[in-house]
Amino acid sequence: MTDHLLDNEASNFVIALGKAMHHYAAMEFVLNALISELVGDTVFTASFIALNAAKRIDLLTKLVERIEPALNRQGWKSVNLFVQLKAAFQNRNKIAHNPYLATQKVAPDGSHIHTGFIRVVRYNDVGSKEELIDLASLGRMTVESSELLQRCKELLSHCQRFRSQRPVADA
């Protein structure tokens, strides 16, 4: 009889992987919405959104710096948001572009249990030891990305409020 690879433990890993990627995709969606909101031009926005995440975050940092005093008056503070976003997208790349593997162990009852993990071979820090992303790591990434997503949504709300208060230039 062949054991099913996605037993409960491995299935939990796959579910956690999906949750983490869901949050990263939502963050990217909001990041692009922020750029669109602050650039205000569809041609430029399309070009900027084609950049990789790190370059988009650099652009967003510069765009927000231009209006940061007004955002601060609304109660928004960056508190290393953009540095944390870059690190989060590095984690996103680790889970999206590295091999998913499973190990098998024998339970006390003789059944086989498969444990999922990601072996990081791309996007790891130069000179770092082998990195494995397990279920607990995915859980931490999901919590972190969820918090960052919330902060990005708050920033988008402040930017929309700021933009709605700006006078419109004559054509």
Order of alpha helices (4+ residues) and beta strands (2+ residues): alpha-alpha-alpha-alpha-beta-beta-beta-alpha
